[in-house]
């Protein structure tokens, strides 16, 4: 049997989910499982400096502020892997404290035991989107 090698880092660039004037931070990826974030696990948020985003780490019951979830897709749309791991943040206090209001996108860096969310400057995204 071949050994399974997991990556040391996985990155994604995502847009905020918007509902009216409210923003949500959501990352859904089966790489969350690989990095140690299992469905049902408690997690804690560590705000970055200034408006530099935030980090998420596994948490004990006393420090838990959020939870890792799993969503199921209809078999017709994703028959090979209908389950996906999700972390979501909708508290506007946290989002407004960690991301400038004008920011439209954020960068996600997943490593073993830590997920880091940082703002992406709108201009930087516009330049990269042209390629």
MODELLER restraints for C-alpha pairs under 7 A, 6 or more apart:
rsr = mdl.restraints
at = mdl.atoms
rsr.add(forms.Gaussian(group=physical.xy_distance, feature=features.Distance(at['CA:6:A'], at['CA:34:A']), mean=6.87, stdev=0.5))
rsr.add(forms.Gaussian(group=physical.xy_distance, feature=features.Distance(at['CA:8:A'], at['CA:111:A']), mean=6.05, stdev=0.5))
rsr.add(forms.Gaussian(group=physical.xy_distance, feature=features.Distance(at['CA:9:A'], at['CA:109:A']), mean=6.74, stdev=0.5))
rsr.add(forms.Gaussian(group=physical.xy_distance, feature=features.Distance(at['CA:9:A'], at['CA:110:A']), mean=5.58, stdev=0.5))
rsr.add(forms.Gaussian(group=physical.xy_distance, feature=features.Distance(at['CA:9:A'], at['CA:111:A']), mean=4.92, stdev=0.5))
rsr.add(forms.Gaussian(group=physical.xy_distance, feature=features.Distance(at['CA:10:A'], at['CA:109:A']), mean=5.85, stdev=0.5))
rsr.add(forms.Gaussian(group=physical.xy_distance, feature=features.Distance(at['CA:10:A'], at['CA:110:A']), mean=5.07, stdev=0.5))
rsr.add(forms.Gaussian(group=physical.xy_distance, feature=features.Distance(at['CA:10:A'], at['CA:111:A']), mean=6.79, stdev=0.5))
rsr.add(forms.Gaussian(group=physical.xy_distance, feature=features.Distance(at['CA:11:A'], at['CA:108:A']), mean=5.40, stdev=0.5))
rsr.add(forms.Gaussian(group=physical.xy_distance, feature=features.Distance(at['CA:11:A'], at['CA:109:A']), mean=4.53, stdev=0.5))
rsr.add(forms.Gaussian(group=physical.xy_distance, feature=features.Distance(at['CA:11:A'], at['CA:110:A']), mean=6.15, stdev=0.5))
rsr.add(forms.Gaussian(group=physical.xy_distance, feature=features.Distance(at['CA:12:A'], at['CA:107:A']), mean=5.89, stdev=0.5))
rsr.add(forms.Gaussian(group=physical.xy_distance, feature=features.Distance(at['CA:12:A'], at['CA:108:A']), mean=5.10, stdev=0.5))
rsr.add(forms.Gaussian(group=physical.xy_distance, feature=features.Distance(at['CA:12:A'], at['CA:109:A']), mean=6.76, stdev=0.5))
rsr.add(forms.Gaussian(group=physical.xy_distance, feature=features.Distance(at['CA:13:A'], at['CA:106:A']), mean=5.81, stdev=0.5))
rsr.add(forms.Gaussian(group=physical.xy_distance, feature=features.Distance(at['CA:13:A'], at['CA:107:A']), mean=4.46, stdev=0.5))
rsr.add(forms.Gaussian(group=physical.xy_distance, feature=features.Distance(at['CA:13:A'], at['CA:108:A']), mean=6.11, stdev=0.5))
rsr.add(forms.Gaussian(group=physical.xy_distance, feature=features.Distance(at['CA:14:A'], at['CA:105:A']), mean=5.55, stdev=0.5))
rsr.add(forms.Gaussian(group=physical.xy_distance, feature=features.Distance(at['CA:14:A'], at['CA:106:A']), mean=5.51, stdev=0.5))
rsr.add(forms.Gaussian(group=physical.xy_distance, feature=features.Distance(at['CA:14:A'], at['CA:107:A']), mean=6.37, stdev=0.5))
rsr.add(forms.Gaussian(group=physical.xy_distance, feature=features.Distance(at['CA:15:A'], at['CA:104:A']), mean=5.91, stdev=0.5))
rsr.add(forms.Gaussian(group=physical.xy_distance, feature=features.Distance(at['CA:15:A'], at['CA:105:A']), mean=4.17, stdev=0.5))
rsr.add(forms.Gaussian(group=physical.xy_distance, feature=features.Distance(at['CA:15:A'], at['CA:106:A']), mean=6.25, stdev=0.5))
rsr.add(forms.Gaussian(group=physical.xy_distance, feature=features.Distance(at['CA:16:A'], at['CA:23:A']), mean=5.85, stdev=0.5))
rsr.add(forms.Gaussian(group=physical.xy_distance, feature=features.Distance(at['CA:16:A'], at['CA:24:A']), mean=5.61, stdev=0.5))
rsr.add(forms.Gaussian(group=physical.xy_distance, feature=features.Distance(at['CA:16:A'], at['CA:25:A']), mean=5.57, stdev=0.5))
rsr.add(forms.Gaussian(group=physical.xy_distance, feature=features.Distance(at['CA:16:A'], at['CA:104:A']), mean=6.11, stdev=0.5))
rsr.add(forms.Gaussian(group=physical.xy_distance, feature=features.Distance(at['CA:16:A'], at['CA:105:A']), mean=5.78, stdev=0.5))
rsr.add(forms.Gaussian(group=physical.xy_distance, feature=features.Distance(at['CA:17:A'], at['CA:23:A']), mean=5.69, stdev=0.5))
rsr.add(forms.Gaussian(group=physical.xy_distance, feature=features.Distance(at['CA:17:A'], at['CA:24:A']), mean=4.93, stdev=0.5))
rsr.add(forms.Gaussian(group=physical.xy_distance, feature=features.Distance(at['CA:17:A'], at['CA:25:A']), mean=6.48, stdev=0.5))
rsr.add(forms.Gaussian(group=physical.xy_distance, feature=features.Distance(at['CA:18:A'], at['CA:24:A']), mean=6.25, stdev=0.5))
rsr.add(forms.Gaussian(group=physical.xy_distance, feature=features.Distance(at['CA:22:A'], at['CA:92:A']), mean=6.98, stdev=0.5))
rsr.add(forms.Gaussian(group=physical.xy_distance, feature=features.Distance(at['CA:23:A'], at['CA:90:A']), mean=6.78, stdev=0.5))
rsr.add(forms.Gaussian(group=physical.xy_distance, feature=features.Distance(at['CA:24:A'], at['CA:89:A']), mean=5.77, stdev=0.5))
rsr.add(forms.Gaussian(group=physical.xy_distance, feature=features.Distance(at['CA:24:A'], at['CA:90:A']), mean=4.61, stdev=0.5))
rsr.add(forms.Gaussian(group=physical.xy_distance, feature=features.Distance(at['CA:25:A'], at['CA:88:A']), mean=5.63, stdev=0.5))
rsr.add(forms.Gaussian(group=physical.xy_distance, feature=features.Distance(at['CA:25:A'], at['CA:89:A']), mean=5.07, stdev=0.5))
rsr.add(forms.Gaussian(group=physical.xy_distance, feature=features.Distance(at['CA:25:A'], at['CA:90:A']), mean=6.46, stdev=0.5))
rsr.add(forms.Gaussian(group=physical.xy_distance, feature=features.Distance(at['CA:26:A'], at['CA:87:A']), mean=5.78, stdev=0.5))
rsr.add(forms.Gaussian(group=physical.xy_distance, feature=features.Distance(at['CA:26:A'], at['CA:88:A']), mean=4.27, stdev=0.5))
rsr.add(forms.Gaussian(group=physical.xy_distance, feature=features.Distance(at['CA:26:A'], at['CA:89:A']), mean=6.37, stdev=0.5))
rsr.add(forms.Gaussian(group=physical.xy_distance, feature=features.Distance(at['CA:27:A'], at['CA:86:A']), mean=5.78, stdev=0.5))
rsr.add(forms.Gaussian(group=physical.xy_distance, feature=features.Distance(at['CA:27:A'], at['CA:87:A']), mean=5.51, stdev=0.5))
rsr.add(forms.Gaussian(group=physical.xy_distance, feature=features.Distance(at['CA:27:A'], at['CA:88:A']), mean=6.51, stdev=0.5))
rsr.add(forms.Gaussian(group=physical.xy_distance, feature=features.Distance(at['CA:28:A'], at['CA:84:A']), mean=6.46, stdev=0.5))
rsr.add(forms.Gaussian(group=physical.xy_distance, feature=features.Distance(at['CA:28:A'], at['CA:85:A']), mean=5.55, stdev=0.5))
rsr.add(forms.Gaussian(group=physical.xy_distance, feature=features.Distance(at['CA:28:A'], at['CA:86:A']), mean=4.26, stdev=0.5))
rsr.add(forms.Gaussian(group=physical.xy_distance, feature=features.Distance(at['CA:28:A'], at['CA:87:A']), mean=6.48, stdev=0.5))
rsr.add(forms.Gaussian(group=physical.xy_distance, feature=features.Distance(at['CA:29:A'], at['CA:84:A']), mean=6.03, stdev=0.5))
rsr.add(forms.Gaussian(group=physical.xy_distance, feature=features.Distance(at['CA:29:A'], at['CA:85:A']), mean=5.55, stdev=0.5))
rsr.add(forms.Gaussian(group=physical.xy_distance, feature=features.Distance(at['CA:29:A'], at['CA:86:A']), mean=6.55, stdev=0.5))
rsr.add(forms.Gaussian(group=physical.xy_distance, feature=features.Distance(at['CA:30:A'], at['CA:84:A']), mean=5.54, stdev=0.5))
rsr.add(forms.Gaussian(group=physical.xy_distance, feature=features.Distance(at['CA:30:A'], at['CA:85:A']), mean=5.47, stdev=0.5))
rsr.add(forms.Gaussian(group=physical.xy_distance, feature=features.Distance(at['CA:32:A'], at['CA:85:A']), mean=6.45, stdev=0.5))
rsr.add(forms.Gaussian(group=physical.xy_distance, feature=features.Distance(at['CA:33:A'], at['CA:85:A']), mean=6.95, stdev=0.5))
rsr.add(forms.Gaussian(group=physical.xy_distance, feature=features.Distance(at['CA:35:A'], at['CA:110:A']), mean=6.84, stdev=0.5))
rsr.add(forms.Gaussian(group=physical.xy_distance, feature=features.Distance(at['CA:35:A'], at['CA:111:A']), mean=5.77, stdev=0.5))
rsr.add(forms.Gaussian(group=physical.xy_distance, feature=features.Distance(at['CA:35:A'], at['CA:112:A']), mean=4.32, stdev=0.5))
rsr.add(forms.Gaussian(group=physical.xy_distance, feature=features.Distance(at['CA:35:A'], at['CA:113:A']), mean=6.11, stdev=0.5))
rsr.add(forms.Gaussian(group=physical.xy_distance, feature=features.Distance(at['CA:36:A'], at['CA:112:A']), mean=6.04, stdev=0.5))
rsr.add(forms.Gaussian(group=physical.xy_distance, feature=features.Distance(at['CA:36:A'], at['CA:113:A']), mean=5.79, stdev=0.5))
rsr.add(forms.Gaussian(group=physical.xy_distance, feature=features.Distance(at['CA:37:A'], at['CA:68:A']), mean=6.81, stdev=0.5))
rsr.add(forms.Gaussian(group=physical.xy_distance, feature=features.Distance(at['CA:38:A'], at['CA:68:A']), mean=6.49, stdev=0.5))
rsr.add(forms.Gaussian(group=physical.xy_distance, feature=features.Distance(at['CA:39:A'], at['CA:68:A']), mean=4.87, stdev=0.5))
rsr.add(forms.Gaussian(group=physical.xy_distance, feature=features.Distance(at['CA:39:A'], at['CA:69:A']), mean=4.77, stdev=0.5))
rsr.add(forms.Gaussian(group=physical.xy_distance, feature=features.Distance(at['CA:39:A'], at['CA:70:A']), mean=5.61, stdev=0.5))
rsr.add(forms.Gaussian(group=physical.xy_distance, feature=features.Distance(at['CA:39:A'], at['CA:85:A']), mean=6.45, stdev=0.5))
rsr.add(forms.Gaussian(group=physical.xy_distance, feature=features.Distance(at['CA:40:A'], at['CA:67:A']), mean=6.10, stdev=0.5))
rsr.add(forms.Gaussian(group=physical.xy_distance, feature=features.Distance(at['CA:40:A'], at['CA:68:A']), mean=5.36, stdev=0.5))
rsr.add(forms.Gaussian(group=physical.xy_distance, feature=features.Distance(at['CA:40:A'], at['CA:69:A']), mean=5.97, stdev=0.5))
rsr.add(forms.Gaussian(group=physical.xy_distance, feature=features.Distance(at['CA:41:A'], at['CA:67:A']), mean=5.70, stdev=0.5))
rsr.add(forms.Gaussian(group=physical.xy_distance, feature=features.Distance(at['CA:41:A'], at['CA:68:A']), mean=5.44, stdev=0.5))
rsr.add(forms.Gaussian(group=physical.xy_distance, feature=features.Distance(at['CA:42:A'], at['CA:58:A']), mean=6.13, stdev=0.5))
rsr.add(forms.Gaussian(group=physical.xy_distance, feature=features.Distance(at['CA:42:A'], at['CA:59:A']), mean=5.38, stdev=0.5))
rsr.add(forms.Gaussian(group=physical.xy_distance, feature=features.Distance(at['CA:42:A'], at['CA:60:A']), mean=6.75, stdev=0.5))
rsr.add(forms.Gaussian(group=physical.xy_distance, feature=features.Distance(at['CA:42:A'], at['CA:61:A']), mean=6.92, stdev=0.5))
rsr.add(forms.Gaussian(group=physical.xy_distance, feature=features.Distance(at['CA:42:A'], at['CA:64:A']), mean=5.23, stdev=0.5))
rsr.add(forms.Gaussian(group=physical.xy_distance, feature=features.Distance(at['CA:42:A'], at['CA:66:A']), mean=5.96, stdev=0.5))
rsr.add(forms.Gaussian(group=physical.xy_distance, feature=features.Distance(at['CA:42:A'], at['CA:67:A']), mean=4.59, stdev=0.5))
rsr.add(forms.Gaussian(group=physical.xy_distance, feature=features.Distance(at['CA:42:A'], at['CA:68:A']), mean=6.55, stdev=0.5))
rsr.add(forms.Gaussian(group=physical.xy_distance, feature=features.Distance(at['CA:43:A'], at['CA:56:A']), mean=6.47, stdev=0.5))
rsr.add(forms.Gaussian(group=physical.xy_distance, feature=features.Distance(at['CA:43:A'], at['CA:57:A']), mean=5.56, stdev=0.5))
rsr.add(forms.Gaussian(group=physical.xy_distance, feature=features.Distance(at['CA:43:A'], at['CA:58:A']), mean=4.44, stdev=0.5))
rsr.add(forms.Gaussian(group=physical.xy_distance, feature=features.Distance(at['CA:43:A'], at['CA:59:A']), mean=4.61, stdev=0.5))
rsr.add(forms.Gaussian(group=physical.xy_distance, feature=features.Distance(at['CA:43:A'], at['CA:64:A']), mean=5.15, stdev=0.5))
rsr.add(forms.Gaussian(group=physical.xy_distance, feature=features.Distance(at['CA:43:A'], at['CA:65:A']), mean=6.21, stdev=0.5))
rsr.add(forms.Gaussian(group=physical.xy_distance, feature=features.Distance(at['CA:43:A'], at['CA:66:A']), mean=5.29, stdev=0.5))
rsr.add(forms.Gaussian(group=physical.xy_distance, feature=features.Distance(at['CA:43:A'], at['CA:67:A']), mean=5.59, stdev=0.5))
rsr.add(forms.Gaussian(group=physical.xy_distance, feature=features.Distance(at['CA:44:A'], at['CA:56:A']), mean=5.66, stdev=0.5))
rsr.add(forms.Gaussian(group=physical.xy_distance, feature=features.Distance(at['CA:44:A'], at['CA:57:A']), mean=5.50, stdev=0.5))
rsr.add(forms.Gaussian(group=physical.xy_distance, feature=features.Distance(at['CA:44:A'], at['CA:58:A']), mean=6.26, stdev=0.5))
rsr.add(forms.Gaussian(group=physical.xy_distance, feature=features.Distance(at['CA:44:A'], at['CA:59:A']), mean=5.42, stdev=0.5))
rsr.add(forms.Gaussian(group=physical.xy_distance, feature=features.Distance(at['CA:44:A'], at['CA:63:A']), mean=6.19, stdev=0.5))
rsr.add(forms.Gaussian(group=physical.xy_distance, feature=features.Distance(at['CA:44:A'], at['CA:64:A']), mean=5.06, stdev=0.5))
rsr.add(forms.Gaussian(group=physical.xy_distance, feature=features.Distance(at['CA:44:A'], at['CA:65:A']), mean=5.26, stdev=0.5))
rsr.add(forms.Gaussian(group=physical.xy_distance, feature=features.Distance(at['CA:44:A'], at['CA:66:A']), mean=6.31, stdev=0.5))
rsr.add(forms.Gaussian(group=physical.xy_distance, feature=features.Distance(at['CA:45:A'], at['CA:54:A']), mean=6.69, stdev=0.5))
rsr.add(forms.Gaussian(group=physical.xy_distance, feature=features.Distance(at['CA:45:A'], at['CA:55:A']), mean=5.75, stdev=0.5))
rsr.add(forms.Gaussian(group=physical.xy_distance, feature=features.Distance(at['CA:45:A'], at['CA:56:A']), mean=4.72, stdev=0.5))
rsr.add(forms.Gaussian(group=physical.xy_distance, feature=features.Distance(at['CA:45:A'], at['CA:57:A']), mean=6.67, stdev=0.5))
rsr.add(forms.Gaussian(group=physical.xy_distance, feature=features.Distance(at['CA:46:A'], at['CA:54:A']), mean=5.57, stdev=0.5))
rsr.add(forms.Gaussian(group=physical.xy_distance, feature=features.Distance(at['CA:46:A'], at['CA:55:A']), mean=5.04, stdev=0.5))
rsr.add(forms.Gaussian(group=physical.xy_distance, feature=features.Distance(at['CA:46:A'], at['CA:56:A']), mean=6.22, stdev=0.5))
rsr.add(forms.Gaussian(group=physical.xy_distance, feature=features.Distance(at['CA:47:A'], at['CA:53:A']), mean=6.41, stdev=0.5))
rsr.add(forms.Gaussian(group=physical.xy_distance, feature=features.Distance(at['CA:47:A'], at['CA:54:A']), mean=4.22, stdev=0.5))
rsr.add(forms.Gaussian(group=physical.xy_distance, feature=features.Distance(at['CA:47:A'], at['CA:55:A']), mean=6.33, stdev=0.5))
rsr.add(forms.Gaussian(group=physical.xy_distance, feature=features.Distance(at['CA:47:A'], at['CA:98:A']), mean=6.62, stdev=0.5))
rsr.add(forms.Gaussian(group=physical.xy_distance, feature=features.Distance(at['CA:48:A'], at['CA:54:A']), mean=4.76, stdev=0.5))
rsr.add(forms.Gaussian(group=physical.xy_distance, feature=features.Distance(at['CA:48:A'], at['CA:98:A']), mean=6.90, stdev=0.5))
rsr.add(forms.Gaussian(group=physical.xy_distance, feature=features.Distance(at['CA:50:A'], at['CA:98:A']), mean=6.85, stdev=0.5))
rsr.add(forms.Gaussian(group=physical.xy_distance, feature=features.Distance(at['CA:51:A'], at['CA:97:A']), mean=6.32, stdev=0.5))
rsr.add(forms.Gaussian(group=physical.xy_distance, feature=features.Distance(at['CA:51:A'], at['CA:98:A']), mean=4.32, stdev=0.5))
rsr.add(forms.Gaussian(group=physical.xy_distance, feature=features.Distance(at['CA:51:A'], at['CA:99:A']), mean=5.05, stdev=0.5))
rsr.add(forms.Gaussian(group=physical.xy_distance, feature=features.Distance(at['CA:51:A'], at['CA:100:A']), mean=6.26, stdev=0.5))
rsr.add(forms.Gaussian(group=physical.xy_distance, feature=features.Distance(at['CA:52:A'], at['CA:98:A']), mean=5.81, stdev=0.5))
rsr.add(forms.Gaussian(group=physical.xy_distance, feature=features.Distance(at['CA:52:A'], at['CA:99:A']), mean=6.62, stdev=0.5))
rsr.add(forms.Gaussian(group=physical.xy_distance, feature=features.Distance(at['CA:52:A'], at['CA:118:A']), mean=5.74, stdev=0.5))
rsr.add(forms.Gaussian(group=physical.xy_distance, feature=features.Distance(at['CA:52:A'], at['CA:119:A']), mean=6.50, stdev=0.5))
rsr.add(forms.Gaussian(group=physical.xy_distance, feature=features.Distance(at['CA:53:A'], at['CA:98:A']), mean=4.49, stdev=0.5))
rsr.add(forms.Gaussian(group=physical.xy_distance, feature=features.Distance(at['CA:53:A'], at['CA:99:A']), mean=5.75, stdev=0.5))
rsr.add(forms.Gaussian(group=physical.xy_distance, feature=features.Distance(at['CA:53:A'], at['CA:117:A']), mean=5.36, stdev=0.5))
rsr.add(forms.Gaussian(group=physical.xy_distance, feature=features.Distance(at['CA:53:A'], at['CA:118:A']), mean=4.29, stdev=0.5))
rsr.add(forms.Gaussian(group=physical.xy_distance, feature=features.Distance(at['CA:53:A'], at['CA:119:A']), mean=6.03, stdev=0.5))
rsr.add(forms.Gaussian(group=physical.xy_distance, feature=features.Distance(at['CA:54:A'], at['CA:98:A']), mean=6.46, stdev=0.5))
rsr.add(forms.Gaussian(group=physical.xy_distance, feature=features.Distance(at['CA:54:A'], at['CA:116:A']), mean=5.98, stdev=0.5))
rsr.add(forms.Gaussian(group=physical.xy_distance, feature=features.Distance(at['CA:54:A'], at['CA:117:A']), mean=5.37, stdev=0.5))
rsr.add(forms.Gaussian(group=physical.xy_distance, feature=features.Distance(at['CA:54:A'], at['CA:118:A']), mean=6.63, stdev=0.5))
rsr.add(forms.Gaussian(group=physical.xy_distance, feature=features.Distance(at['CA:55:A'], at['CA:114:A']), mean=6.71, stdev=0.5))
rsr.add(forms.Gaussian(group=physical.xy_distance, feature=features.Distance(at['CA:55:A'], at['CA:115:A']), mean=5.59, stdev=0.5))
rsr.add(forms.Gaussian(group=physical.xy_distance, feature=features.Distance(at['CA:55:A'], at['CA:116:A']), mean=4.30, stdev=0.5))
rsr.add(forms.Gaussian(group=physical.xy_distance, feature=features.Distance(at['CA:55:A'], at['CA:117:A']), mean=6.08, stdev=0.5))
rsr.add(forms.Gaussian(group=physical.xy_distance, feature=features.Distance(at['CA:56:A'], at['CA:114:A']), mean=5.64, stdev=0.5))
rsr.add(forms.Gaussian(group=physical.xy_distance, feature=features.Distance(at['CA:56:A'], at['CA:115:A']), mean=5.10, stdev=0.5))
rsr.add(forms.Gaussian(group=physical.xy_distance, feature=features.Distance(at['CA:56:A'], at['CA:116:A']), mean=6.36, stdev=0.5))
rsr.add(forms.Gaussian(group=physical.xy_distance, feature=features.Distance(at['CA:57:A'], at['CA:113:A']), mean=5.87, stdev=0.5))
rsr.add(forms.Gaussian(group=physical.xy_distance, feature=features.Distance(at['CA:57:A'], at['CA:114:A']), mean=4.94, stdev=0.5))
rsr.add(forms.Gaussian(group=physical.xy_distance, feature=features.Distance(at['CA:57:A'], at['CA:115:A']), mean=6.78, stdev=0.5))
rsr.add(forms.Gaussian(group=physical.xy_distance, feature=features.Distance(at['CA:58:A'], at['CA:113:A']), mean=6.48, stdev=0.5))
rsr.add(forms.Gaussian(group=physical.xy_distance, feature=features.Distance(at['CA:68:A'], at['CA:86:A']), mean=6.00, stdev=0.5))
rsr.add(forms.Gaussian(group=physical.xy_distance, feature=features.Distance(at['CA:68:A'], at['CA:87:A']), mean=5.23, stdev=0.5))
rsr.add(forms.Gaussian(group=physical.xy_distance, feature=features.Distance(at['CA:69:A'], at['CA:85:A']), mean=5.81, stdev=0.5))
rsr.add(forms.Gaussian(group=physical.xy_distance, feature=features.Distance(at['CA:69:A'], at['CA:86:A']), mean=5.04, stdev=0.5))
rsr.add(forms.Gaussian(group=physical.xy_distance, feature=features.Distance(at['CA:69:A'], at['CA:87:A']), mean=6.31, stdev=0.5))
rsr.add(forms.Gaussian(group=physical.xy_distance, feature=features.Distance(at['CA:70:A'], at['CA:83:A']), mean=6.56, stdev=0.5))
rsr.add(forms.Gaussian(group=physical.xy_distance, feature=features.Distance(at['CA:70:A'], at['CA:84:A']), mean=5.46, stdev=0.5))
rsr.add(forms.Gaussian(group=physical.xy_distance, feature=features.Distance(at['CA:70:A'], at['CA:85:A']), mean=4.37, stdev=0.5))
rsr.add(forms.Gaussian(group=physical.xy_distance, feature=features.Distance(at['CA:70:A'], at['CA:86:A']), mean=5.58, stdev=0.5))
rsr.add(forms.Gaussian(group=physical.xy_distance, feature=features.Distance(at['CA:71:A'], at['CA:83:A']), mean=5.68, stdev=0.5))
rsr.add(forms.Gaussian(group=physical.xy_distance, feature=features.Distance(at['CA:71:A'], at['CA:84:A']), mean=5.36, stdev=0.5))
rsr.add(forms.Gaussian(group=physical.xy_distance, feature=features.Distance(at['CA:71:A'], at['CA:85:A']), mean=6.43, stdev=0.5))
rsr.add(forms.Gaussian(group=physical.xy_distance, feature=features.Distance(at['CA:72:A'], at['CA:82:A']), mean=5.43, stdev=0.5))
rsr.add(forms.Gaussian(group=physical.xy_distance, feature=features.Distance(at['CA:72:A'], at['CA:83:A']), mean=4.61, stdev=0.5))
rsr.add(forms.Gaussian(group=physical.xy_distance, feature=features.Distance(at['CA:72:A'], at['CA:84:A']), mean=6.51, stdev=0.5))
rsr.add(forms.Gaussian(group=physical.xy_distance, feature=features.Distance(at['CA:73:A'], at['CA:82:A']), mean=4.84, stdev=0.5))
rsr.add(forms.Gaussian(group=physical.xy_distance, feature=features.Distance(at['CA:73:A'], at['CA:83:A']), mean=6.36, stdev=0.5))
rsr.add(forms.Gaussian(group=physical.xy_distance, feature=features.Distance(at['CA:74:A'], at['CA:82:A']), mean=6.72, stdev=0.5))
rsr.add(forms.Gaussian(group=physical.xy_distance, feature=features.Distance(at['CA:75:A'], at['CA:82:A']), mean=6.28, stdev=0.5))
rsr.add(forms.Gaussian(group=physical.xy_distance, feature=features.Distance(at['CA:99:A'], at['CA:119:A']), mean=6.01, stdev=0.5))
rsr.add(forms.Gaussian(group=physical.xy_distance, feature=features.Distance(at['CA:103:A'], at['CA:119:A']), mean=6.68, stdev=0.5))
rsr.add(forms.Gaussian(group=physical.xy_distance, feature=features.Distance(at['CA:103:A'], at['CA:120:A']), mean=6.87, stdev=0.5))
rsr.add(forms.Gaussian(group=physical.xy_distance, feature=features.Distance(at['CA:103:A'], at['CA:121:A']), mean=6.43, stdev=0.5))
rsr.add(forms.Gaussian(group=physical.xy_distance, feature=features.Distance(at['CA:103:A'], at['CA:122:A']), mean=6.21, stdev=0.5))
rsr.add(forms.Gaussian(group=physical.xy_distance, feature=features.Distance(at['CA:104:A'], at['CA:122:A']), mean=6.46, stdev=0.5))
rsr.add(forms.Gaussian(group=physical.xy_distance, feature=features.Distance(at['CA:105:A'], at['CA:119:A']), mean=6.39, stdev=0.5))
rsr.add(forms.Gaussian(group=physical.xy_distance, feature=features.Distance(at['CA:105:A'], at['CA:120:A']), mean=5.50, stdev=0.5))
rsr.add(forms.Gaussian(group=physical.xy_distance, feature=features.Distance(at['CA:106:A'], at['CA:117:A']), mean=6.51, stdev=0.5))
rsr.add(forms.Gaussian(group=physical.xy_distance, feature=features.Distance(at['CA:106:A'], at['CA:118:A']), mean=5.50, stdev=0.5))
rsr.add(forms.Gaussian(group=physical.xy_distance, feature=features.Distance(at['CA:106:A'], at['CA:119:A']), mean=4.36, stdev=0.5))
rsr.add(forms.Gaussian(group=physical.xy_distance, feature=features.Distance(at['CA:106:A'], at['CA:120:A']), mean=4.90, stdev=0.5))
rsr.add(forms.Gaussian(group=physical.xy_distance, feature=features.Distance(at['CA:107:A'], at['CA:117:A']), mean=5.66, stdev=0.5))
rsr.add(forms.Gaussian(group=physical.xy_distance, feature=features.Distance(at['CA:107:A'], at['CA:118:A']), mean=5.20, stdev=0.5))
rsr.add(forms.Gaussian(group=physical.xy_distance, feature=features.Distance(at['CA:107:A'], at['CA:119:A']), mean=6.17, stdev=0.5))
rsr.add(forms.Gaussian(group=physical.xy_distance, feature=features.Distance(at['CA:107:A'], at['CA:120:A']), mean=6.20, stdev=0.5))
rsr.add(forms.Gaussian(group=physical.xy_distance, feature=features.Distance(at['CA:108:A'], at['CA:115:A']), mean=6.89, stdev=0.5))
rsr.add(forms.Gaussian(group=physical.xy_distance, feature=features.Distance(at['CA:108:A'], at['CA:116:A']), mean=5.65, stdev=0.5))
rsr.add(forms.Gaussian(group=physical.xy_distance, feature=features.Distance(at['CA:108:A'], at['CA:117:A']), mean=4.74, stdev=0.5))
rsr.add(forms.Gaussian(group=physical.xy_distance, feature=features.Distance(at['CA:108:A'], at['CA:118:A']), mean=6.66, stdev=0.5))
rsr.add(forms.Gaussian(group=physical.xy_distance, feature=features.Distance(at['CA:109:A'], at['CA:115:A']), mean=5.66, stdev=0.5))
rsr.add(forms.Gaussian(group=physical.xy_distance, feature=features.Distance(at['CA:109:A'], at['CA:116:A']), mean=5.12, stdev=0.5))
rsr.add(forms.Gaussian(group=physical.xy_distance, feature=features.Distance(at['CA:109:A'], at['CA:117:A']), mean=6.68, stdev=0.5))
rsr.add(forms.Gaussian(group=physical.xy_distance, feature=features.Distance(at['CA:110:A'], at['CA:116:A']), mean=6.53, stdev=0.5))
